């Protein structure tokens, strides 16, 4: 499947070959690259099509305009609240958005600029190597919205930073800079903000030039740690989506729209 075909199948995503074997996936659109229904769906499904593309030796993920992603958009949340069918569809999309990069057999590199929140941060942490700008802002965001920290949080944070730090940042909705995230082990590298893409491309190129089969098998073995905790991930995801019918979400969503701290009942 060539880039043109991929582009037709996934119109919300931009595809390019910045280096031989490195497939770049870029996304943009809404403010701060928030994921509307179409973008969320495509980012969850693209990994299956890419598996069969043997010419893809590494994937580089980035957001357009110097921003990674602010996570799910208001439109996506409103659609979920209006329809049970939409809620269930997005639940399974959210599962695949996290497990897609993890199960993809080749290395995935994320170039993290600006903000990475919610589903955006899920993509970052599900990548094999995350390169963040020192001034980037990383935030889970679920508790601020009034729903449980499902998504990637229960699966990835405790393993990456330890349970104590995971609880602190998830329960208090405490943001991290890219520099702090590197210090804690949440991301692999933190570089100057203007150097993020170049460093991420350098890493992706080195991976694409490496031994394809050995890299794939090593990634698979390492991610056995993550697969061990998939049952916890699925429980947390179900609890998160249960909250989309609750009153706390109503206040969290209203506060976000009004750009004020929430006042939960």
C-alpha positions in Angstrom: 0.0 0.0 0.0 1.7 3.2 -1.1 1.5 6.7 0.5 -1.3 7.8 -1.9 -3.4 4.7 -1.0 -2.8 5.3 2.7 -3.7 8.9 2.4 -7.0 8.0 0.7 -7.8 5.5 3.4 -6.8 7.7 6.2 -7.5 11.3 5.1 -6.9 12.8 8.5 -3.3 11.6 8.5 -0.3 12.8 6.5 2.3 10.3 5.3 5.8 10.9 4.1 9.2 9.1 3.7 11.7 11.5 5.3 14.3 8.8 5.2 14.5 5.4 3.5 12.4 2.9 5.6 11.1 5.7 7.9 7.3 6.3 7.5 6.3 9.6 9.0 2.7 10.0 10.2 1.7 13.6 10.9 -1.7 14.8 12.1 -3.3 18.1 12.7 -6.7 19.8 12.2 -8.4 21.1 15.3 -6.9 23.5 17.9 -3.8 22.0 19.5 -4.3 18.9 17.2 -7.3 17.7 19.3 -8.6 14.4 18.1 -12.1 14.6 16.6 -14.0 11.5 15.7 -12.3 10.9 12.4 -8.7 11.4 13.6 -9.3 9.3 16.7 -10.7 6.5 14.5 -7.8 6.6 12.0 -5.1 6.7 14.6 -6.5 3.6 16.2 -6.8 1.7 12.9 -3.8 2.6 10.8 -1.5 0.1 12.6 -3.1 -2.9 11.2 -2.6 -1.7 7.6 1.0 -0.8 8.3 1.8 -4.3 9.6 1.8 -5.8 6.1 4.0 -3.0 4.6 7.4 -4.6 4.7 9.1 -1.4 3.4 8.1 0.3 6.7 11.1 -0.3 9.0 10.2 2.4 11.6 7.4 4.9 12.2 7.8 8.5 13.2 4.7 10.1 14.8 4.3 13.8 15.1 1.7 16.6 15.3 1.5 19.5 12.9 2.4 23.0 13.9 4.8 22.3 16.7 2.2 20.6 18.9 1.6 16.9 19.5 -2.0 16.6 20.6 -4.4 17.9 23.2 -6.3 14.6 23.2 -9.9 14.0 22.5 -11.9 17.0 21.2 -15.1 18.4 22.6 -16.9 17.0 19.5 -15.6 13.5 20.2 -16.8 13.7 23.8 -20.2 15.1 22.9 -20.7 12.3 20.3 -20.0 9.7 23.0 -22.4 11.3 25.4 -25.1 11.5 22.8 -25.0 7.9 21.6 -24.3 4.6 23.3 -23.2 3.2 20.0 -20.6 6.0 19.6 -19.5 5.4 23.2 -18.8 1.8 22.6 -17.1 2.5 19.2 -14.7 5.0 20.8 -14.0 2.6 23.7 -12.7 0.0 21.3 -10.8 2.7 19.3 -9.2 3.9 22.6 -8.0 0.3 23.2 -6.5 0.0 19.8 -5.0 3.5 19.9 -2.8 2.3 22.8 -2.3 -1.4 21.8 -1.7 -0.6 18.1 1.8 1.0 18.5 2.6 -1.5 21.2 1.8 -4.6 19.1 3.1 -3.1 15.8 6.1 -5.2 14.9 8.5 -2.4 14.0 9.8 0.5 16.2 7.7 3.6 16.7 9.2 7.0 17.6 7.2 9.9 18.9 8.3 13.5 18.4 6.7 15.4 21.3 6.4 19.2 20.9 4.0 21.6 22.7 1.4 19.6 24.5 0.6 15.9 24.8 -2.6 15.3 26.8 -5.1 12.5 27.2 -5.2 10.3 24.0 -2.3 12.3 22.7 -0.1 11.3 25.6 -1.4 7.8 25.2 0.2 7.7 21.7 3.4 9.2 23.1 3.9 6.6 25.8 2.8 3.7 23.7 5.6 4.5 21.3 8.9 2.7 21.7 11.0 5.9 21.9 9.5 9.2 22.9 11.6 12.3 22.2 10.2 15.4 24.0 11.0 19.0 24.0 12.3 20.2 27.4 9.4 22.7 27.5 6.7 20.3 26.3 3.7 19.8 28.6 2.7 16.3 29.3 -0.6 15.7 31.2 -2.9 12.7 31.6 -6.0 15.0 32.0 -8.6 12.4 32.8 -9.3 13.4 36.4 -9.5 17.1 35.4 -12.3 16.1 33.0 -14.1 14.1 35.7 -13.5 10.5 34.5 -11.2 7.7 35.7 -7.6 7.6 34.4 -8.1 4.8 32.0 -6.7 5.0 28.5 -3.0 4.2 28.8 -2.5 5.5 32.4 -2.9 2.3 34.4 -1.1 0.2 31.9 2.0 2.4 31.3 2.6 4.9 34.1 3.3 2.5 37.1 5.8 0.6 35.0 7.6 3.7 33.7 7.7 5.9 36.8 6.7 3.6 39.7 3.4 3.5 41.5 4.0 6.4 43.9 4.8 8.9 41.2 2.1 7.5 39.0 -0.5 8.1 41.7 0.8 11.6 42.4 0.6 12.7 38.8 -2.6 10.9 37.8 -4.7 11.5 40.9 -3.6 15.2 41.3 -3.7 15.7 37.5 -0.2 17.2 37.8 1.5 18.1 34.6 5.1 17.4 33.6 7.5 19.2 31.4 9.5 17.2 28.9 12.6 17.7 31.0 10.8 16.4 34.1 9.3 13.5 32.2 12.8 12.4 31.1 14.1 12.6 34.6 11.3 10.3 35.9 11.7 7.9 33.0 8.3 8.7 31.4 10.0 9.5 28.1 13.3 8.4 26.7 14.9 11.7 25.7 14.3 15.4 26.3 16.0 17.9 24.0 15.8 21.6 23.3 12.4 22.5 22.0 13.6 23.4 18.5 15.5 20.1 18.1 12.7 17.6 18.8 11.9 16.7 15.2 15.6 16.4 14.1 16.4 14.1 17.1 13.3 12.0 16.6 14.1 11.6 12.9 17.7 10.6 13.8 16.5 8.0 16.2 13.9 6.6 13.7 16.6 6.5 11.0 19.0 4.5 13.2 16.2 2.1 14.0 15.2 1.7 10.3 18.9 0.9 9.5 19.1 -1.7 12.2 18.4 -5.5 12.0 14.7 -5.6 11.2 13.9 -9.1 12.5 16.1 -8.7 15.6 14.5 -5.4 16.5 11.0 -6.7 16.0 11.7 -9.7 18.2 13.3 -7.6 20.9 10.4 -5.2 20.9 8.0 -8.1 21.1 9.8 -9.6 24.1 10.2 -6.3 25.9 6.5 -5.5 25.5 5.7 -8.8 27.2 5.9 -6.6 30.4 3.0 -4.5 29.0 0.9 -7.5 27.8 1.1 -8.9 31.3 -0.9 -5.9 32.5 -3.5 -5.6 29.7 -6.3 -7.0 32.0 -5.7 -4.0 34.3 -5.7 -1.7 31.3 -9.0 -3.0 30.1 -10.6 -2.6 33.5 -9.4 1.0 33.7 -10.7 1.7 30.2 -14.1 0.4 31.1 -14.2 2.5 34.3 -13.1 5.6 32.4 -15.9 5.1 29.8 -18.5 4.5 32.6 -17.7 8.0 33.8 -18.8 9.5 30.5 -22.4 9.2 31.7 -21.7 10.8 35.1 -22.3 14.2 36.5 -18.7 14.8 37.3 -17.9 14.8 33.5 -20.6 17.4 33.0 -18.8 19.8 35.4 -15.3 18.9 34.1 -16.4 19.5 30.5 -18.1 22.8 31.3 -15.0 24.0 33.2 -12.7 23.2 30.3 -15.0 25.1 27.9 -15.1 28.0 30.3 -11.3 27.8 31.0 -11.7 27.7 34.7 -11.0 25.1 37.5 -13.7 22.6 37.9 -15.9 22.6 41.0 -17.0 19.0 41.4 -20.2 18.3 43.4 
